[in-house]
Amino acid sequence: MNGLKGRFFIARHGETVFNAAGRMQGDQMDTPLTRAGFAQADAMGAGLAAFLGDGPAPHHLWASPYGRALQTLAIVCEHVGEDWHRARRDARLAEINVGAWGGRSYGEIIAEQGEIVDRSCGLFSVRPPQGEWYDEIAARLTSWLDEHGSDEGDKLIIMHGMSSRVLRGLMTGLDADRRWSAPVAPGLPQGSMVVIEDRVERVVHLGAGKAPS
C-alpha cells in the first residue's frame, strides 16, 4: 500500500431485510434497510457529527455500490451536512461474494452441509461455493487503497461486515491469519463506526446490532 493520508471513517451498512431474516446477502444488489437499520444509520450519523464537533466533515465520500451501503451513507451524510450525490461507488468495497449461497438462509445451508461459520469470530469456516475467500477481498481492497488511500483529506467509507473487517485489518497492520489467509480485524456490533489514522483505530460510535459479522 502507498502512504495513507488523512483519517478513514469506516462503517458497515445498517441492518437489512436479509440480516433480519438470516439470509446470505453477498452480492445481492438491493436488500433494503429495516427500521432498525435506519435507526443504526441515524445513530452512526449522529455519532460522527458529535465526533467531528466543529471540525469539517470528511472530504471524500465512498460506498460499496450496493443499495444498503448507499442508503446508510445518505442518512450519515445528512448528519454531517454532506452531499450524498458526491459519493463515489467502487465494487472493490463490496461484501464477500458468497457464490451459490447468495439469497439462501443460513439455516438451510447449515442443515445441508453442517456449520459454515466460526461462531467464535463470526467469519466463514468454509469457502462459499463459487464464492470468494478473504485473501481475495484483501487483494481488491489493497488495490483500492493503493489508488485512493493517499488522496489528501479525510474519507468516509460505508461498506459491509466482512469486507470492512479485512480493510480495517489491512489498515491497522494486522498479520494475515492462516485460517483466512488475510488480516481480519475483530468484529464490531452492527451500527458501529471506527476511524483509522496512522494505523491506529478508534471507535467513533459503537452500535447495538446483532446481525452476523
N, C-alpha and C positions, 0 to 999 in steps of 0.2 A: 504493500500500500504506500502511496505517496504521502507526504506530510499532511496531516489533517489540520484544518483550520476552523476556528470558531467552536461554538457549542452545538451539540447534536441532541435535540429533544426527540426521543423515540417513544412511540406508544403503539399498542395494539388497538385495533378497532373495538367498538363496543359489542356486547352480546347480540347475536343474530338469531333468527328463527331456527337455523340449523344447530347452533350451540344449544338452544333451549330444548330441541328435540333429540339431542345426542347423535346428530348425523355428521358425516365427514363432509367438510367443505372443500378443502384443497383449492382447485382452480374453478370452483363454481363461481360464475361471474356475478350473479345478482342474488344475494341472500340478505334480505333487509334486516335492519336493526329491530330488535324488540323494544318495548317501552323501557325495559331495564337497560338495554343497550344505549338508548338515547340518554337515559339518566347518567350512565357511566361516561359518555362523551361530554355531557354537560359538566359533570364534576371534574373531568380532566381539564376542560377549558377553563373552569374557574380556578383550578389548582395552578395551571400555567400562568394565568393572569396574576394571581397572588404572588407566585414565584418571581415574576418579572417586575412587579411593582411599577415604578415609574419608568423603568427601562424599556427599550424598544422591543417589539415583537421579533421573532426570527424572520430574517430576510428571505430565506429560501423555503418554499413550501413543497413538500414531496409526499407522494402517496403511491401505494400499490394501485393498479388500475381497477381493482375490484370495487364494486359498489359499496360494500360495507366499510372499506377504508375511506372512500371518498365522502360517504355520509358522515362518518366520525370527524373527518377533517373539517367539513363545513361547520359543524357545531363548535369545534375548538376555535376555528377562525373567528367566529362571532365574538367570542370572549376576549380575544386579543386585538380586535379591530383590523384583521387582515382580510384581504380579498381572496376568497376561495378560487376565483377564476384564474388567479396567477399560478395555481398549483401545477406542478409537473408530475406526470404519471410515468412510472417505469416498471416494466414487468419483472425486472431483477429484484424488486422489493416484494414480490408476490409470496404467498404462502407455499409450503412444501406441496408439490404435486403428488396427490395420493392415488393417481392412476385409476385402476379398476375399482378402488374403494369409493370413489367420488359419488356423493349423493346417498350412499348407503348408511345405515345406522351402525354405530359401534357394536351394539348388542348382537345384530345378526351376523356381523363379520366374526366376532368372538365366538359365537355359537358354532360357526362353520370350522374355524381353524385354531381356536384357543386364544389365549391372551396375546394382544398385539401391542400393548402399552406397558412400559415400565412404570408402575404406579409410584415408585419412589421419586421419580423426577418428571413424569408427565410426557415423556418422549416415546416415540415408537421403538419397540424392541425388535421388530422385524421390518424389512423394507416393503413398502406398498408395492403390489404387483403392477408393473409398467409405470411405476412412480419414481420419485426422487429419493435420494439419501442426503444426509446432512453435509457431506463433503461437496456435493453439487450445489447446495444452497450457498455454502461458503464461497465457492468459486464465483458464482454470479454476483454475490454481494461484494466480494473483493473487487470485481470488475467495476461495480458501481462506485465504490469508494475511490478507486484509482482515477475514475473520471470526474467525480464531483466532490470528493472529500476535501480537496484543497481549495474549493471555492471560498472566496472571502465572505465572512458573515455567518450568523447562526442559521441552523437548519431545523425545521420541524418535519418529522417523518412519521406518517401513520401507515402501519403495515399489519403484521399478523403475529400470532402467538409463537409458532416455532421459528419462523424466519427471523423475527426480531430478536430471539434469544441467540441465534447464530451471529447476527450483526453485533449485538452487544458483546458477545464473546470475542469476536474479531477486534472490536474497537478497544476493549479493555486488556487485550494482550493475553487472554487465557490460552493455555496449551490445548492442542487438539486431544479430545477424549477418544481413546481407542475404540470405545463402543460405538461411536458415531463418526469417527474419522474427521472430526471438526471441533472447534472450540464452541461450547454451548454454555451460555450464562444461565444462572438459576432462574426458575420460573417465578413470575410475579402474578398476583391476582389480576383477573381481567378488570380493565378500567384503570390500570396503573400507567404512569408516565415517568421516564427517567431522563436525566441529562448526562451526557458524557463529554468531558473536556480533558484533554491531555491524558487519556486512558483511565481517568477516574470517573466512576459512575455515582450519581446521587439520585435519590428518589424525589421527583417533583410532586407527584401525587400517588398515593397508594390506594388502589381500588379495592372493592369488596366482592368482585365477581368470582364465580367458581367454575366457569367453563374450562375444559381441559386445555392445558398448556397455553 
